[in-house]
Amino acid sequence: MFKPFENGTESHAIHDLTLENQEDCISVYGNLQITKDQAGLQAAKALQAFMNEVVTALESRQNLPEKIERQIEGEVENPFL
């Protein structure tokens, strides 16, 4: 797993859920089914551990702004079409 908000080029997957690291945000997208079994427990613990790291990283920042302005990324033309 990566350290939240550091080295903005890393990503990690928990099954089909992608956690993408950027210097100013963490993107979480995809699908994660937490089943009522050992595999579901492992997936839930992995997600919980990561989210705990995100909260700790945010809480440790001094002078955390109320809200940051993020540049909206435009669509990129698909070179394969």
N, C-alpha and C positions, 0 to 999 in steps of 0.2 A: 504494500500500500504506500501511497505517497504522503508527504507532509502537506496539509492544506495551505493554499495560498503561496506556495513556494515552487519555483521552477515550473512555469506555466505550460509545460509541454507533456505532462504525464496524464495517464488515464488508467483506470482499473475497472474490471468488470466483476460483478457478482451475478452469476448466471447471465441473464440478458439485460441487466441493469448496468448502465455505464456511469461511472463517476469520473468527471473530467476536471482536471486541475487547471486553473488560471490564476494569475497573480491578484486579480481583483474579485474573483467569484469562483464558485464550485458549481458546475453544471451536473445535474443528475437527470438521466433520461433512460427510457427503455421500459422493460417489464421485469418484475420480480414476483414470483409466486412463492410465498412462504407456506410450505406445506406442513401438516401436523405430523412430522416425523423428524428423524435425526438430521436429514439433509436440510429441512426447513429451519431447524434450530441453528444449524451452522450458518446458513444464509442470514438469518435474523441477527445473530451475534456479530457477523462480519459487518453488516450495515450499521448496527448499534455502535460498534467500536469506531467505525469511521466517523459517524455523526458526532460521537463524543469528542473525537479529535478536532472536528470543525468547530464545535462549541468552545472548546478549550482555547483554540487558536484565536477565535474572535474575542473571547473574554480577556485574553492576555494583552490585547492591543490597547495602548493608551490613546486617548483622543479619537476613539472610533466615531466616524461621522454618522450623522443621522441617516443619510442616504447618499450614495455615490452616483454620479452620472456615468452611464456606460454608453459607449458608442454602439449604435445598432448596426450590426453587420448586414450588408446586403446579400442578395442571392448571387451565387457564382454560377456562371453558365456551365452546363455539363459538357465536358470536352468529348464525351463518348457518343453524343447524339448527332 
